[in-house]
Amino acid sequence: MGLTWWRLEMAAPAELEESLLWKLPQLGIHRVAMQHKPDAPAQRQLVAWLPASEWPAAERASLEQSLTPLAETFGLPLPVLRWQELPDEDWSLSWKQHWQPDPVGDRLLILPAWLDCPSEHADRLCIRMDPGSAFGTGSHPTTRLCLEALEALCAERGGSLEGLHVADLGCGSGVLGLAALRLGAKAVAAADTDSLALRATTANAALNALDLQLEVVQGSAEALAQQLQGQPADLLLCNILAPVIEALAPSFAALLSPQGVGLLSGLLVEQAPRLQQVLADLGWQATLAAQNGAWGLLVLHKSR
């Protein structure tokens, strides 16, 4: 019969979305997309594609058991997992149909690598992305918050991030660092603990001919600090889960200059007060500057 694929669909409540996108790659599931109807952006569906030969019934049941604690953390039942088997020739088309040109804010356009830029978006700054490794392409609310905050910072600086050195902690696909470069930043130092993120960021930087301005290493805050060679960045980007931000917060002094700005997302609005207090205790002022549904973005400055 040849190679076949499972197409997995499940509802993705706001509380669960980030956790699902973090957990699934850890379980070996890297072909993942989030979709929603244009008239119902809050009702999001997770879609994933899994090689059928690697996911027999027992493995699929085990996957459900692995995801259940994520929902229990928020006092939610795990949404129903729906499975559909697809022949090999259909899965890649199904995958690509989930990715369309995506305008963000007033100036940016996230463009799947295989598509041409639509004429109606010709005046936007284009960021070409290959979403094949499942890392963020701009569709997740926390990523959009960061991209919009980059635009806002750009506007505050007279329309450009010219001259800024950027540190991207937990870079994923590299989309935030690439956006900063498109908006005029001088260079990006990026790091992620996941080797797939390194491959994705490197590939996406090359797609945009920005690989000479973006350097990525594997590791967390310590690796990123070493990459900066004792010169903290002007702008810190950190779009990861709130507990991880909290754990990494003591390292921010080595990553962000006292005059710099940090954009922190990946957190629920209800998690912001605790994170603000943790950061205040470390000498930072964190302001809840924007939110998208249940998700929030903190802007970080050194306390005066």
C-alpha positions as CSV (number, residue, x, y, z in Angstrom):
1,M,0.0,0.0,0.0
2,G,3.0,2.3,0.4
3,L,3.7,5.0,3.0
4,T,0.6,6.5,4.7
5,W,0.2,9.3,7.2
6,W,-2.1,10.0,10.1
7,R,-3.6,13.5,10.1
8,L,-4.4,14.4,13.7
9,E,-6.8,17.2,14.6
10,M,-7.7,18.5,18.0
11,A,-9.1,21.8,19.4
12,A,-6.4,24.0,20.9
13,P,-7.8,26.2,23.7
14,A,-5.7,29.3,24.3
15,E,-4.4,28.0,27.6
16,L,-3.1,24.8,25.9
17,E,-1.8,26.1,22.6
18,E,1.7,27.0,23.7
19,S,2.1,23.9,25.8
20,L,1.1,21.7,22.8
21,L,3.5,23.4,20.5
22,W,6.3,22.9,23.0
23,K,5.4,19.2,23.9
24,L,4.7,17.7,20.5
25,P,8.2,18.2,19.1
26,Q,9.5,16.5,22.2
27,L,7.4,13.5,21.3
28,G,8.8,13.4,17.8
29,I,6.0,15.2,16.1
30,H,7.4,18.0,14.0
31,R,4.8,18.5,11.2
32,V,2.4,20.7,13.1
33,A,0.1,23.7,12.2
34,M,-2.5,25.8,13.9
35,Q,-5.5,26.8,11.9
36,H,-8.6,28.9,12.5
37,K,-11.5,30.3,10.4
38,P,-11.1,34.0,9.5
39,D,-14.3,34.8,11.3
40,A,-13.4,32.9,14.5
41,P,-9.7,33.5,15.3
42,A,-10.1,32.4,18.9
43,Q,-11.3,28.9,17.9
44,R,-8.0,27.3,16.9
45,Q,-7.4,23.8,15.8
46,L,-4.1,21.9,16.0
47,V,-3.3,19.8,12.9
48,A,-0.4,17.4,12.8
49,W,0.9,14.8,10.4
50,L,2.5,11.6,11.6
51,P,4.0,8.6,9.6
52,A,1.4,5.8,10.1
53,S,4.1,3.1,10.3
54,E,5.5,4.9,13.4
55,W,2.2,5.5,15.1
56,P,0.2,2.3,15.5
57,A,-2.8,2.2,17.9
58,A,-0.7,1.7,21.0
59,E,1.5,4.7,20.2
60,R,-1.5,6.9,19.5
61,A,-3.1,5.9,22.8
62,S,0.2,6.7,24.5
63,L,0.3,10.1,22.9
64,E,-3.1,10.9,24.4
65,Q,-1.8,9.9,27.8
66,S,1.3,12.1,27.4
67,L,-0.8,15.2,26.5
68,T,-3.5,14.8,29.2
69,P,-1.3,16.3,32.0
70,L,-0.9,19.4,30.0
71,A,-4.7,20.0,30.1
72,E,-4.9,19.0,33.7
73,T,-2.4,21.8,34.6
74,F,-5.1,24.3,33.6
75,G,-8.0,22.3,35.0
76,L,-9.2,21.3,31.5
77,P,-10.1,18.0,29.9
78,L,-7.9,17.1,27.0
79,P,-9.8,17.9,23.7
80,V,-10.8,14.9,21.6
81,L,-8.0,13.6,19.3
82,R,-9.4,12.9,15.8
83,W,-7.3,10.7,13.4
84,Q,-7.6,10.4,9.6
85,E,-5.3,8.2,7.5
86,L,-4.0,9.8,4.3
87,P,-2.0,8.4,1.4
88,D,1.5,9.7,0.9
89,E,0.7,11.8,-2.2
90,D,-2.0,13.7,-0.2
91,W,-0.3,14.7,3.0
92,S,2.2,17.3,1.7
93,L,-0.6,19.1,-0.2
94,S,-2.7,19.0,2.9
95,W,0.3,20.4,4.9
96,K,1.0,23.3,2.5
97,Q,-2.6,24.3,2.2
98,H,-2.4,25.4,5.9
99,W,0.1,28.1,5.1
100,Q,-0.8,31.3,3.2
101,P,0.8,34.8,3.0
102,D,0.2,36.3,6.4
103,P,0.4,40.1,6.9
104,V,1.3,41.1,10.4
105,G,1.0,44.6,11.7
106,D,1.4,47.4,9.3
107,R,4.7,46.5,7.6
108,L,5.5,42.8,7.8
109,L,4.5,39.8,5.7
110,I,5.2,36.2,6.6
111,L,5.5,34.3,3.3
112,P,5.7,30.5,2.9
113,A,8.9,29.8,1.0
114,W,7.1,28.2,-2.0
115,L,4.7,31.1,-2.7
116,D,5.3,34.4,-4.6
117,C,4.5,37.7,-2.8
118,P,1.0,38.8,-3.6
119,S,0.8,42.1,-5.4
120,E,-1.4,43.6,-2.7
121,H,1.4,43.1,-0.2
122,A,4.3,44.2,-2.4
123,D,5.0,47.2,-0.1
124,R,5.5,45.0,3.0
125,L,8.8,43.7,4.4
126,C,8.7,40.1,3.4
127,I,10.0,37.3,5.6
128,R,10.2,34.0,3.8
129,M,9.7,31.0,6.0
130,D,9.8,27.2,5.5
131,P,7.4,25.9,8.2
132,G,8.4,22.3,7.7
133,S,10.1,21.9,11.1
134,A,7.0,23.0,13.0
135,F,8.5,26.0,14.6
136,G,6.6,29.3,14.7
137,T,5.9,31.1,11.5
138,G,4.1,34.1,13.0
139,S,0.6,32.6,13.4
140,H,0.7,32.0,17.1
141,P,-0.7,34.9,19.2
142,T,2.5,35.3,21.2
143,T,4.6,35.5,18.0
144,R,2.3,38.1,16.6
145,L,2.5,40.1,19.8
146,C,6.3,40.1,19.5
147,L,6.2,41.1,15.8
148,E,3.8,43.9,16.4
149,A,5.9,45.1,19.4
150,L,9.0,45.1,17.1
151,E,7.0,47.4,14.7
152,A,6.0,49.6,17.6
153,L,9.6,49.9,18.8
154,C,10.6,50.7,15.3
155,A,8.1,53.5,15.1
156,E,9.4,54.9,18.5
157,R,12.9,55.0,16.9
158,G,11.8,57.0,13.9
159,G,10.9,54.0,11.6
160,S,14.0,51.8,11.9
161,L,15.8,49.5,14.3
162,E,19.1,50.6,12.6
163,G,22.2,49.8,14.5
164,L,20.6,47.6,17.1
165,H,22.3,44.3,18.2
166,V,19.6,41.8,19.0
167,A,19.6,38.6,21.2
168,D,17.0,36.0,20.4
169,L,16.6,33.5,23.3
170,G,14.7,30.4,22.2
171,C,14.6,31.4,18.6
172,G,12.6,28.5,17.2
173,S,12.2,29.2,13.5
174,G,14.1,32.4,13.7
175,V,11.1,34.5,12.6
176,L,11.5,37.2,15.3
177,G,15.2,37.8,14.6
178,L,14.6,37.9,10.9
179,A,11.8,40.4,11.4
180,A,14.2,42.6,13.5
181,L,16.7,42.5,10.6
182,R,14.0,43.4,8.1
183,L,13.2,46.4,10.3
184,G,16.8,47.5,10.2
185,A,18.6,45.8,13.1
186,K,22.3,45.4,12.5
187,A,22.8,41.8,13.7
188,V,21.1,39.0,15.6
189,A,22.6,36.5,18.0
190,A,20.2,33.6,18.4
191,A,20.1,30.4,20.5
192,D,17.8,27.5,21.1
193,T,18.2,24.2,23.0
194,D,16.6,22.2,20.2
195,S,18.8,21.1,17.3
196,L,15.8,21.3,15.0
197,A,15.5,25.0,15.8
198,L,19.1,25.5,14.8
199,R,18.4,23.9,11.4
200,A,15.2,25.8,10.9
201,T,16.7,29.2,11.8
202,T,19.7,28.6,9.7
203,A,17.6,27.6,6.7
204,N,15.2,30.5,7.1
205,A,18.0,33.0,7.4
206,A,19.5,31.7,4.1
207,L,16.0,31.8,2.5
208,N,16.0,35.6,3.3
209,A,19.7,36.2,2.4
210,L,20.2,37.3,6.0
211,D,22.5,34.4,7.1
212,L,25.5,36.8,7.4
213,Q,23.6,38.9,9.9
214,L,22.1,36.1,12.0
215,E,24.3,33.7,14.0
216,V,22.6,30.8,15.8
217,V,24.0,28.4,18.4
218,Q,22.6,25.5,20.3
219,G,22.0,26.1,24.0
220,S,20.2,28.4,26.4
221,A,21.1,31.7,28.1
222,E,24.7,30.7,28.9
223,A,25.4,29.8,25.2
224,L,23.8,33.0,24.1
225,A,25.9,35.1,26.6
226,Q,29.0,33.5,25.3
227,Q,28.0,34.3,21.7
228,L,27.6,38.0,22.7
229,Q,31.2,38.0,24.0
230,G,30.6,40.2,26.9
231,Q,28.6,42.8,24.9
232,P,24.9,42.6,26.0
233,A,22.4,43.3,23.3
234,D,20.3,46.4,22.7
235,L,17.2,44.3,22.2
236,L,16.3,40.9,23.8
237,L,13.6,38.7,22.3
238,C,12.2,35.9,24.4
239,N,9.1,34.1,23.3
240,I,8.9,31.0,25.5
241,L,6.7,29.7,28.3
242,A,6.4,31.8,31.4
243,P,8.0,29.3,33.8
244,V,11.0,29.1,31.5
245,I,11.3,32.9,31.3
246,E,11.2,32.9,35.1
247,A,14.0,30.3,35.3
248,L,16.1,32.2,32.8
249,A,15.5,35.7,34.2
250,P,18.7,35.8,36.3
251,S,20.7,35.6,33.1
252,F,19.1,38.6,31.5
253,A,21.7,40.9,32.9
254,A,24.3,39.2,30.7
255,L,22.1,39.3,27.7
256,L,20.5,42.8,27.7
257,S,22.3,46.1,28.2
258,P,21.1,48.4,31.0
259,Q,19.9,50.8,28.3
260,G,18.3,48.1,26.3
261,V,14.7,46.8,25.7
262,G,13.4,43.3,26.2
263,L,10.2,41.8,24.6
264,L,9.0,38.8,26.6
265,S,6.0,36.8,25.4
266,G,4.8,33.2,25.6
267,L,3.0,34.0,28.8
268,L,-0.7,34.1,29.7
269,V,-1.9,37.5,31.0
270,E,-2.7,35.8,34.3
271,Q,0.9,34.8,34.7
272,A,2.2,38.3,34.2
273,P,2.0,39.6,37.8
274,R,4.2,36.8,39.2
275,L,6.7,37.2,36.4
276,Q,6.8,41.0,36.9
277,Q,7.6,40.5,40.6
278,V,10.4,38.0,39.8
279,L,11.9,40.5,37.3
280,A,11.4,43.4,39.7
281,D,13.4,41.5,42.4
282,L,16.2,41.2,39.8
283,G,16.2,44.9,39.1
284,W,14.0,45.0,36.0
285,Q,10.8,46.8,35.3
286,A,8.4,44.7,33.1
287,T,5.2,46.4,31.8
288,L,2.3,44.4,30.3
289,A,2.2,46.3,27.1
290,A,-0.1,44.2,24.9
291,Q,-2.3,41.2,24.9
292,N,-3.9,38.9,22.3
293,G,-6.8,37.0,23.8
294,A,-5.4,35.2,26.9
295,W,-1.7,35.9,25.9
296,G,0.4,38.8,27.0
297,L,3.6,40.6,26.1
298,L,5.9,42.3,28.7
299,V,8.3,45.1,27.7
300,L,11.4,45.0,29.8
301,H,13.6,47.9,31.0
302,K,16.2,48.2,33.7
303,S,14.7,49.7,36.8
304,R,15.8,53.3,37.2
